[in-house]
Amino acid sequence: MRFIIPIVFILIVSGCKLIRREAEVDFSSEWDTTRLIKNPGKGWYHHLLDNGIDKYEVSDDSVFDHFPAMDHIYLRLAWSYLEPVEGKFDWQRIDTIIEKYVKRGYGVAFRITSKETGRYPGSVNQEVDGVQYATPYWVRKAGSKGIIAERGDTRSWTPDWDDPVYLAKLDNFQKAFAEKYDGKSWVRYIDIGSIGEWGEGHTSFSTKIPPAAEEVKANIEIYLKNFRKSQLICTDDLIYYGKDENTVNELLEYAISNGISLRDDSPLVDWYIKNNLKTWSISHPHFYDPLYLTKPIVFELQHYGIVKKDGNWLGHNGADTIRKYGHSGAEIMRKAIRTMHASYIGFHGYAGEWLADNPDLSIELSNLCGYWYFPVIVTFKRIMHPGENQVDFKWLNKGVAPAYERFNLVLRFEKPGKQLLTDVPVYESGNRRWLPGIVCYESYKVALPENMLPGKYMLKFKLQKKDIPVDIGLRRNMFDSDGFAEIGYISVKDSN
């Protein structure tokens, strides 16, 4: 139940009565912190292509209809699939997926890799003389230098990351890729994936030669040159793997100053839990703060099957304590998301398996990631007039990050029975200022039309991104069929 608290009284002498001229509405008793909220610019993603073209396939797409706040499909694919012959591009493999899922309202994110550790066919598209090629073989044949590394019974080619032939061919490919996909409304981000195993920026499973800062910058510059519209992301390994502190700081500043955001692909990897338990398996938490204030952060869980195999995910919703760590897998994941301030989160496994194991946690984390808005108190005058008026809100963000786009506040003045509706948009709600865990005060100037009819109105509100509703953490029955929540009654009187 909401409480309307009078805070200003004016004495009317003729009747010896106190008339409430201003009121506060406290919404905190109407909060719902368990209801699933799906909003733009945040949520889960699914690795539909990963470690090859047949990993994490979806046998029944209806699983996404039940998956809480599934936002986008993540496609990681070797370059050799998309340009098997120089200058001849084969987009069909990814376009088929894009066409299917964009029509259903999902976004897409990309990582096109130059190095994989798996074999042909599947992980890479080319094998020559027993050597696997994620970077197309024709790049090597054109003169690019590189190293053949052996891992078990697999031999794979790693290009020299700053070889001029490699960089020229990569540039041509990224130019073509950008011409086709950069800036599409459904593209969430594009990973810088041209260095390291699986595009992660390290060479732990092949040459073990850390890419130098100059090599990293040379690859990043190609992405900066070609992608002018979509958000670019790089892995934290690209910044720190095998590098001293000064080089790490140099690359971090270079990436951030060029508008690149970050992702961590290592949360809940057993080695990282052991060595970074105090920061919930996040090795470089300072990378993300204050970056999260301006750019979306991406969280990628260790392969879910491996997390379970390692004994780091126990019980329903991952809630049972891992004895060797004294925390549950769900707690480590939850706090890792908080540490990173992640807006996009991936479970890195088969969607049906994850959801069956973690139905409640999936809802909890989809709400927690990114922004999660709650109205605290609304203050308004009970009597308003045509022209400028004022309505004050206090907002609380229970998520882990801000939103990265401005949302509008719409105030609706509705006569009983919906006889007359007047919507007044406030084009700057101030939501970019609503940082996690802070109650923020906003004072809105509300211009009522000069020809607005006098009378009694119900004052309502909603948030939206242009025409897309932005859900807030109130009980579902607080909203009408148009998505507005009630504040209280006001009277409109003539200015005279």
C-alpha positions in Angstrom: 0.0 0.0 0.0 1.3 3.5 -0.9 1.3 6.2 1.7 0.4 9.8 0.6 2.0 12.1 3.2 1.0 15.8 3.3 4.1 17.9 3.7 2.8 21.5 3.2 -0.5 22.9 4.7 -2.3 26.2 4.0 -4.9 27.4 6.5 -8.2 28.4 4.9 -9.8 30.8 7.4 -13.4 30.7 6.2 -13.8 27.0 6.9 -11.1 26.6 9.5 -9.9 23.6 7.6 -6.4 22.5 6.5 -6.2 21.9 2.8 -3.3 19.8 1.5 -1.6 21.7 -1.2 1.4 19.4 -1.7 1.8 15.7 -1.2 4.4 13.0 -1.2 3.8 9.5 -2.5 6.1 6.8 -1.1 6.4 3.9 -3.5 8.8 1.8 -1.5 6.0 -0.5 -0.2 5.1 -1.2 -3.8 8.5 -2.4 -4.9 8.9 -5.9 -6.5 12.4 -7.2 -6.5 11.6 -10.7 -7.7 9.5 -9.9 -10.8 11.4 -10.4 -14.1 12.1 -7.1 -15.8 13.3 -7.0 -19.4 14.8 -3.7 -20.6 16.9 -2.4 -23.5 20.6 -2.3 -23.2 21.1 -5.1 -20.7 20.5 -8.8 -20.2 21.6 -12.3 -21.1 23.3 -13.4 -24.3 23.8 -16.9 -25.8 26.9 -18.2 -27.5 25.3 -19.7 -30.6 28.6 -20.1 -32.3 31.6 -20.8 -30.0 34.6 -23.1 -30.3 33.3 -24.0 -33.7 30.1 -24.0 -35.8 28.3 -26.8 -33.9 28.9 -25.8 -30.3 25.9 -24.6 -28.2 23.4 -25.1 -31.0 19.8 -24.7 -30.0 17.6 -27.7 -30.9 14.4 -25.8 -29.9 14.3 -22.1 -30.3 11.3 -21.9 -27.9 13.9 -22.1 -25.1 14.5 -18.4 -25.7 10.8 -17.6 -25.3 11.1 -18.7 -21.7 14.6 -17.5 -21.0 14.6 -14.4 -18.7 15.6 -11.3 -20.6 17.6 -12.9 -23.4 19.0 -9.9 -25.2 21.3 -11.1 -28.0 23.0 -13.9 -29.8 26.8 -14.1 -29.7 28.6 -15.3 -32.8 32.3 -16.3 -32.5 33.6 -17.6 -35.8 37.0 -18.1 -37.4 37.9 -15.7 -40.2 38.6 -18.7 -42.6 34.8 -19.4 -42.7 34.0 -15.9 -43.9 36.8 -15.3 -46.5 37.9 -18.8 -47.6 39.3 -17.3 -50.8 40.9 -13.8 -50.8 38.3 -11.2 -51.7 35.4 -13.7 -51.9 33.3 -13.4 -48.8 30.8 -16.0 -47.6 28.4 -14.3 -45.1 25.7 -17.0 -45.5 26.7 -18.9 -42.3 26.1 -15.9 -40.1 23.4 -14.2 -42.2 21.2 -17.2 -41.8 21.4 -16.9 -38.0 21.1 -13.1 -38.1 17.9 -13.2 -40.2 16.4 -15.8 -38.0 16.9 -14.2 -34.7 16.7 -10.5 -35.5 13.2 -11.1 -36.8 12.4 -12.4 -33.3 13.7 -9.3 -31.6 17.2 -10.4 -30.5 20.4 -8.5 -31.1 23.6 -9.9 -32.3 27.3 -9.5 -31.2 30.4 -10.7 -33.1 33.9 -12.0 -32.6 35.7 -13.0 -35.7 38.9 -14.8 -34.7 42.3 -15.3 -36.3 43.3 -18.2 -34.0 41.5 -21.2 -32.7 42.7 -24.2 -30.9 40.3 -26.8 -32.4 40.4 -28.7 -35.6 38.9 -28.8 -39.1 36.1 -29.3 -39.7 34.2 -27.4 -37.0 36.5 -25.1 -35.2 38.2 -23.8 -38.3 37.4 -24.0 -42.0 40.7 -24.9 -43.5 43.4 -27.5 -42.9 46.5 -27.9 -45.1 49.1 -30.6 -44.5 47.6 -31.3 -41.1 47.8 -27.7 -39.9 44.7 -25.9 -38.8 43.9 -22.3 -40.1 41.6 -19.9 -38.4 43.3 -17.1 -40.3 42.8 -18.2 -43.9 45.6 -20.3 -45.4 45.9 -17.9 -48.3 47.1 -15.2 -45.9 50.2 -17.3 -45.1 50.6 -18.2 -48.8 50.6 -14.5 -49.6 53.7 -14.1 -47.4 52.5 -13.5 -43.9 54.9 -14.9 -41.3 53.8 -17.0 -38.5 54.4 -20.0 -36.2 53.0 -23.6 -36.3 52.3 -24.6 -32.7 51.5 -28.1 -31.5 49.1 -28.9 -28.7 48.4 -32.6 -28.2 47.7 -34.0 -31.6 46.7 -30.6 -33.0 48.9 -28.4 -35.1 47.7 -24.8 -35.7 49.1 -21.7 -37.4 49.5 -18.5 -35.5 50.3 -15.4 -37.6 52.8 -12.8 -36.4 50.3 -10.3 -35.1 52.0 -7.2 -36.6 53.2 -8.8 -39.9 52.4 -6.2 -42.6 50.9 -8.8 -44.9 48.7 -10.2 -42.1 47.6 -6.6 -41.1 46.8 -5.6 -44.7 44.7 -8.7 -45.3 43.0 -8.3 -42.0 42.2 -4.7 -42.8 40.6 -5.6 -46.1 38.5 -8.2 -44.4 37.4 -5.9 -41.6 36.5 -3.2 -44.1 34.2 -5.6 -45.9 32.7 -6.8 -42.6 32.1 -3.3 -41.4 30.5 -2.2 -44.7 28.0 -5.0 -44.2 27.3 -4.9 -40.4 28.7 -1.8 -38.7 26.0 0.4 -37.2 23.1 -1.9 -37.8 20.5 -1.3 -35.1 20.6 -4.9 -33.9 24.4 -5.0 -33.4 25.1 -4.9 -29.7 28.9 -4.7 -30.0 31.9 -6.1 -32.0 34.8 -7.8 -30.2 38.3 -7.1 -31.2 39.1 -10.8 -31.9 42.1 -10.8 -34.2 44.8 -11.7 -31.6 45.2 -14.8 -29.4 43.5 -18.1 -28.8 39.8 -17.7 -29.5 40.4 -14.0 -30.0 41.0 -13.6 -26.2 44.4 -11.8 -26.6 46.5 -14.6 -25.1 48.5 -17.5 -26.5 48.4 -19.8 -23.5 47.5 -22.9 -25.6 50.0 -22.4 -28.5 53.1 -20.3 -28.8 52.9 -18.8 -25.3 54.5 -15.7 -26.7 52.6 -12.7 -25.4 51.6 -10.2 -28.0 53.6 -7.0 -27.7 51.9 -3.6 -27.1 52.8 -2.6 -30.6 51.1 -5.7 -32.0 48.0 -5.1 -29.9 47.7 -1.5 -31.0 48.3 -2.4 -34.7 45.3 -4.7 -34.6 43.1 -2.3 -32.6 43.8 0.4 -35.1 42.3 -1.7 -37.9 39.0 -1.9 -35.9 39.0 1.8 -35.1 39.6 2.6 -38.7 36.7 0.4 -40.0 34.1 0.4 -37.3 32.8 4.0 -36.7 29.4 3.3 -35.4 29.1 0.0 -33.4 30.5 -0.4 -29.9 33.9 -2.0 -29.9 34.9 -4.4 -27.0 38.2 -6.1 -26.2 39.0 -8.8 -23.6 40.9 -7.9 -20.5 43.6 -10.5 -21.6 44.4 -8.4 -24.6 45.4 -5.6 -22.1 47.4 -7.5 -19.5 48.5 -11.0 -20.8 52.3 -11.3 -20.3 52.8 -7.6 -19.9 54.4 -5.5 -17.2 52.4 -2.9 -15.2 53.5 0.1 -17.3 52.5 -1.6 -20.5 49.2 -2.7 -19.0 48.4 0.9 -18.0 49.5 2.1 -21.4 47.2 -0.3 -23.3 44.3 0.2 -20.9 44.5 4.0 -21.4 44.8 3.5 -25.2 41.7 1.3 -25.4 39.5 3.4 -23.1 40.6 6.7 -24.7 39.5 5.3 -28.1 36.0 4.5 -26.8 36.6 0.7 -26.5 34.9 -1.1 -23.6 36.0 -4.4 -22.0 34.9 -7.9 -21.3 36.2 -10.6 -19.0 36.0 -14.2 -20.3 37.4 -15.8 -17.2 34.9 -15.6 -14.3 34.6 -18.9 -12.5 37.6 -20.4 -14.3 39.0 -22.5 -11.4 42.5 -21.0 -11.6 41.0 -17.5 -11.4 38.8 -18.4 -8.4 41.8 -19.9 -6.6 43.9 -16.8 -7.2 41.3 -14.1 -7.1 38.7 -15.3 -4.6 38.6 -11.9 -2.8 37.5 -10.3 -6.1 35.2 -13.2 -7.0 37.5 -14.5 -9.8 37.9 -11.1 -11.5 41.6 -10.6 -11.9 41.7 -6.9 -12.7 38.6 -5.3 -11.1 40.1 -1.8 -11.5 39.8 -2.1 -15.3 36.0 -1.7 -15.0 35.7 1.2 -12.5 35.2 4.0 -13.6 34.9 2.6 -17.2 31.4 1.2 -16.4 30.2 4.8 -15.9 30.3 5.4 -19.6 30.5 2.1 -21.4 28.7 -1.3 -21.2 30.8 -4.1 -19.7 30.4 -7.8 -20.8 30.6 -10.8 -18.5 31.4 -14.2 -19.9 31.1 -17.2 -17.6 33.6 -20.0 -17.9 32.0 -22.8 -20.0 29.1 -23.9 -17.8 29.9 -27.6 -18.4 33.4 -27.1 -17.2 32.3 -25.1 -14.1 30.1 -28.0 -13.1 32.9 -30.6 -13.9 35.3 -28.6 -11.7 32.9 -28.8 -8.8 32.3 -25.1 -8.8 28.5 -25.2 -9.4 26.5 -27.3 -6.9 22.8 -27.6 -6.1 19.7 -26.0 -7.6 20.4 -22.4 -8.8 24.1 -23.0 -7.9 23.2 -22.2 -4.3 25.2 -25.0 -2.5 28.5 -24.0 -0.9 31.7 -25.1 -2.6 33.6 -26.5 0.4 37.1 -25.6 -0.9 36.1 -21.9 -1.4 33.4 -21.4 1.3 31.0 -19.8 -1.2 28.5 -21.1 -3.7 29.0 -20.8 -7.4 25.9 -18.5 -7.6 27.4 -16.2 -5.0 30.7 -16.0 -6.8 28.9 -15.2 -10.1 26.6 -12.7 -8.5 29.5 -10.8 -6.9 31.6 -11.0 -10.0 28.9 -9.3 -12.0 28.7 -6.6 -9.3 32.5 -6.3 -9.3 32.6 -5.8 -13.0 29.4 -3.7 -13.2 28.3 -5.8 -16.1 25.4 -4.9 -18.3 25.5 -8.0 -20.6 26.0 -11.5 -19.0 26.6 -14.9 -20.6 26.1 -18.3 -19.1 28.3 -19.9 -21.8 26.6 -23.2 -22.3 23.5 -24.9 -23.6 20.5 -22.7 -22.9 18.1 -25.5 -21.9 20.6 -27.0 -19.5 21.4 -23.7 -17.8 17.8 -22.7 -17.5 16.7 -26.0 -16.1 19.4 -25.9 -13.5 19.1 -22.2 -12.6 15.5 -20.9 -13.2 15.4 -18.5 -10.2 19.0 -17.3 -10.5 18.4 -16.5 -14.2 15.7 -14.0 -13.2 17.7 -12.6 -10.4 20.8 -11.9 -12.4 18.9 -10.6 -15.4 17.4 -7.9 -13.1 20.7 -7.3 -11.4 22.9 -6.7 -14.5 22.9 -3.2 -15.9 20.4 -0.7 -14.5 17.3 -1.6 -12.4 15.2 1.4 -11.6 12.8 2.0 -8.6 10.8 5.1 -7.8 11.2 6.1 -4.2 9.1 9.2 -3.6 7.1 11.5 -5.8 6.2 15.0 -4.7 3.6 17.0 -6.5 1.2 19.9 -6.0 -2.4 18.9 -5.7 -3.5 21.9 -7.6 -1.9 22.6 -11.0 -2.5 25.3 -13.6 -2.0 25.5 -17.4 1.6 26.5 -18.0 4.7 25.4 -16.0 4.3 23.1 -13.0 6.8 21.0 -11.0 6.8 17.3 -10.1 9.7 15.9 -8.1 11.0 12.3 -8.1 13.5 10.4 -6.1 14.9 7.3 -8.0 17.0 4.4 -6.9 19.1 2.2 -9.2 19.3 -1.3 -7.7 21.4 -2.6 -10.6 25.1 -2.6 -11.0 25.5 0.0 -13.8 23.9 3.0 -15.3 21.9 3.0 -18.5 24.0 4.3 -21.4 21.1 6.0 -23.2 18.8 8.8 -22.1 15.2 7.8 -21.3 12.2 10.0 -21.3 9.7 10.4 -18.5 6.0 10.7 -19.6 3.5 12.1 -17.2 -0.1 11.3 -18.0 -3.1 13.4 -16.7 -6.2 11.2 -17.0 -9.7 12.1 -16.2 -11.7 9.4 -14.4 -12.9 6.7 -16.8 -10.2 7.7 -19.3 -12.6 10.4 -20.6 -9.6 12.6 -21.4 -5.9 11.9 -21.6 -3.1 14.5 -21.7 0.4 13.2 -22.0 3.3 15.5 -21.1 6.7 14.2 -22.1 9.8 15.2 -20.1 12.6 14.5 -22.7 15.4 14.4 -20.1 14.5 12.2 -17.2 18.0 12.4 -15.8 18.4 8.6 -15.8 22.1 8.7 -16.9 22.8 10.2 -13.5 21.1 7.3 -11.6 24.2 5.4 -10.4 24.0 2.0 -8.6 22.8 2.2 -5.0 22.3 6.0 -4.9 19.0 7.7 -4.4 18.8 10.5 -7.0 16.6 13.6 -6.8 15.1 14.9 -10.0 12.9 18.0 -10.3 10.8 18.1 -13.5 9.2 21.1 -15.1 5.9 20.1 -16.5 4.2 22.3 -19.0 0.4 21.8 -19.1 -1.4 22.9 -22.3 -3.0 26.4 -22.0 -6.3 24.9 -23.3 -6.3 22.0 -20.8 -9.8 21.6 -19.3 -10.1 22.3 -15.6 -11.1 19.4 -13.4 -9.8 16.3 -11.5 -7.1 14.1 -13.0 -5.2 11.0 -12.0 -1.5 11.8 -12.4 0.5 8.8 -13.8 4.0 8.2 -15.1 6.2 5.9 -17.1 9.7 5.7 -18.5 10.5 5.0 -22.1 13.3 4.9 -24.6 11.8 6.8 -27.5 8.7 4.6 -28.0 10.1 1.6 -26.2 8.8 1.2 -22.6 11.4 1.0 -19.8 10.1 -1.3 -17.0 10.6 -0.3 -13.4 10.6 -2.3 -10.2 7.0 -2.0 -9.1 4.4 -4.7 -8.7 2.8 -5.7 -11.9 -0.7 -4.6 -10.8 0.6 -1.1 -10.4 0.6 -0.5 -14.2 -2.4 0.1 -16.4 -2.8 -1.4 -19.9 -0.6 1.4 -21.4 2.2 0.8 -18.9 1.6 3.9 -16.7 1.8 3.7 -12.9 -0.5 5.9 -10.8 0.8 8.7 -8.5 -2.3 10.4 -7.2 -5.1 12.8 -8.0 -4.6 16.4 -8.8 -6.9 19.3 -9.8 -6.3 21.5 -12.8 -7.6 25.0 -12.4 -7.6 28.0 -14.7 -4.7 30.3 -14.4 -7.1 33.0 -13.6 
